[in-house]
Amino acid sequence: MIAGLLYDPGDPALAADRRRAQELMRAYNATIVGDGERDALLDALLGGRGERCALRAPLYVDYGWNVFLGDGVFLNYGCVLLDVCPIHIGSGTQIGPYVQILTADHPRGAEERASGLELGRPVRIGRDVWIGGGALILPGLTIGDGAVIGAGAVVTRDVQKGATVAGNPARPLVSDRASA
């Protein structure tokens, strides 16, 4: 699964790992800022996180152990991180409410899809990125350092360092400063 190969999502070990994540999510999502157990729950749920991370509940993951956060990462309410493959989020990145970061994918051919097998592709988000509310990041993408993703954008391609993209599908915005 982590290698991006086809896998059976009904595998008993994977089902147990998802159940574990659901139990930890339920506990975390029932907390509020200042509750002492929040850090321990995140440490048990996530693959790794730096210092000063702030994740507002509710938070949703498939497994959790494939999510890696740098220092000072902020996730607003309702973020969905489908982490069948690793999701790396760089330090200082801020993510708006209801953003979805998806590594889970399915075969494109109907016959292969009917087999019930799935696959995934990792997502890497650089440092100091801003992702606006409701954006959707599709599997297998890299978002470069300092990029800005507009609210509601559907990101279907890699985003270059320092670029600003918006729309569906997300496209680079051209700066008007050159003509000013």
C-alpha positions as MATLAB code, in Angstrom:
seq = 'MIAGLLYDPGDPALAADRRRAQELMRAYNATIVGDGERDALLDALLGGRGERCALRAPLYVDYGWNVFLGDGVFLNYGCVLLDVCPIHIGSGTQIGPYVQILTADHPRGAEERASGLELGRPVRIGRDVWIGGGALILPGLTIGDGAVIGAGAVVTRDVQKGATVAGNPARPLVSDRASA';
ca = [
       0.000    0.000    0.000;
       2.668    2.509    1.040;
       4.709    1.603   -2.065;
       1.790    2.660   -4.276;
       0.953   -0.874   -5.366;
      -2.550   -2.332   -5.509;
      -3.734   -3.580   -2.122;
      -6.849   -5.043   -0.518;
      -8.414   -2.438    1.817;
     -10.317   -5.254    3.546;
      -7.097   -6.853    4.766;
      -7.625   -7.609    8.489;
      -4.422   -5.845    9.555;
      -5.402   -2.688    7.665;
      -8.933   -2.834    9.076;
      -7.457   -3.062   12.587;
      -5.190   -0.087   11.884;
      -8.165    1.976   10.657;
     -10.137    1.023   13.757;
      -7.234    2.133   15.956;
      -7.133    5.460   14.098;
     -10.901    5.864   14.486;
     -10.671    5.299   18.228;
      -7.887    7.871   18.556;
      -9.755   10.352   16.310;
     -12.918    9.957   18.383;
     -10.969   10.670   21.560;
      -9.073   13.619   20.034;
     -12.167   15.114   18.412;
     -13.924   15.093   21.811;
     -11.239   17.353   23.323;
     -10.935   21.132   23.376;
      -7.898   23.405   23.475;
      -6.208   23.089   26.839;
      -7.195   19.473   27.502;
      -4.084   17.701   28.756;
      -4.484   14.518   26.724;
      -4.498   16.212   23.285;
      -0.734   15.962   22.707;
      -0.596   12.308   23.753;
      -3.509   11.462   21.453;
      -1.856   13.203   18.482;
       1.460   11.507   19.229;
      -0.295    8.126   19.257;
      -2.248    8.902   16.078;
       0.280   10.592   13.773;
       3.498    9.299   12.237;
       5.340   12.349   13.526;
       4.887   16.010   14.296;
       7.138   18.892   15.109;
       6.791   21.445   17.843;
       3.991   24.012   18.112;
       1.581   22.220   15.781;
      -2.076   23.166   16.159;
      -4.757   20.834   14.827;
      -8.329   21.927   15.412;
     -10.853   19.175   15.943;
     -12.479   17.507   14.184;
      -9.633   15.897   12.296;
     -10.095   12.878   10.023;
      -7.494   10.327    8.864;
      -7.462    6.787    7.474;
      -4.493    5.493    9.472;
      -2.726    8.508   10.970;
       0.686    6.852   11.060;
       1.338    8.072    7.500;
       0.936   11.764    8.453;
       4.116   13.753    9.164;
       3.986   17.413   10.219;
       6.855   19.882   10.522;
       7.157   22.560   13.212;
       4.360   25.083   13.538;
       1.908   23.381   11.178;
      -1.690   24.584   11.571;
      -4.768   22.634   10.451;
      -8.139   24.312   10.872;
     -11.454   22.568   11.573;
     -12.574   19.519    9.622;
      -9.446   18.603    7.670;
      -9.426   15.186    5.975;
      -6.071   13.438    5.478;
      -6.584   10.144    3.630;
      -3.173    8.705    4.365;
      -2.917    5.311    2.686;
       0.471    6.658    1.568;
       2.615    9.223    3.370;
       1.522   12.831    3.675;
       4.390   15.186    4.531;
       3.511   18.753    5.493;
       6.418   21.168    5.902;
       7.082   23.535    8.769;
       5.070   26.725    8.966;
       2.352   25.490    6.614;
      -1.173   26.685    7.360;
      -4.210   24.781    6.171;
      -7.726   26.212    6.175;
     -10.944   24.520    7.274;
     -12.326   21.512    5.443;
      -9.246   20.967    3.290;
      -8.904   17.434    1.931;
      -5.491   15.898    1.253;
      -5.947   12.578   -0.503;
      -3.401    9.861   -1.140;
      -6.064    7.175   -1.656;
      -6.745    6.345   -5.294;
      -8.427    3.711   -7.436;
      -7.522    1.963  -10.678;
      -8.836    3.749  -13.760;
     -10.014    0.660  -15.642;
     -13.497   -0.588  -14.709;
     -12.462   -4.250  -14.673;
      -9.488   -3.623  -12.395;
     -11.578   -1.320  -10.181;
     -14.225   -4.069   -9.864;
     -11.598   -6.277   -8.219;
     -11.952   -4.116   -5.100;
      -8.239   -3.400   -5.004;
      -7.069    0.142   -4.342;
      -3.809    2.049   -4.509;
      -2.317    5.263   -3.228;
       0.236    7.902   -4.085;
       2.020   10.114   -1.529;
       1.512   13.866   -1.148;
       4.304   16.252   -0.189;
       3.560   19.820    0.865;
       6.515   22.153    1.356;
       7.335   24.720    4.007;
       5.358   27.924    4.573;
       2.510   26.929    2.264;
      -0.973   28.406    2.659;
      -3.931   26.242    1.627;
      -7.294   28.035    1.651;
     -10.478   26.544    3.054;
     -12.177   23.746    1.166;
      -9.246   23.055   -1.158;
      -8.789   19.522   -2.456;
      -5.280   18.096   -2.986;
      -5.310   14.972   -5.166;
      -3.014   11.905   -4.825;
       0.617   11.955   -5.872;
       1.175   15.714   -5.834;
       3.973   17.930   -4.584;
       3.323   21.504   -3.506;
       6.469   23.615   -3.369;
       7.672   25.826   -0.518;
       5.850   29.128   -0.138;
       3.008   28.220   -2.502;
      -0.528   29.517   -2.024;
      -3.566   27.393   -2.853;
      -6.782   29.390   -3.207;
      -9.896   28.491   -1.234;
     -11.921   25.796   -2.957;
      -9.151   24.946   -5.435;
      -8.977   21.427   -6.835;
      -5.268   20.743   -7.190;
      -4.697   18.177   -9.936;
      -1.023   18.924  -10.746;
       2.161   19.726   -8.859;
       2.441   23.337   -7.686;
       5.796   25.066   -8.111;
       7.660   26.796   -5.297;
       6.162   30.236   -4.595;
       3.276   29.813   -7.058;
      -0.300   30.865   -6.349;
      -2.996   28.636   -7.832;
      -6.792   28.745   -7.701;
      -9.842   27.315   -9.401;
     -11.085   23.946  -10.596;
      -8.821   22.592  -11.830;
      -6.304   24.801  -10.054;
      -4.236   26.982  -12.387;
      -1.485   29.506  -11.675;
      -2.665   33.058  -11.149;
      -0.740   35.670  -13.112;
       0.438   38.629  -11.092;
      -0.740   42.054  -12.263;
       2.242   43.791  -10.603;
       4.407   43.683  -13.731;
       2.070   46.071  -15.549;
       1.633   48.460  -12.595;
];
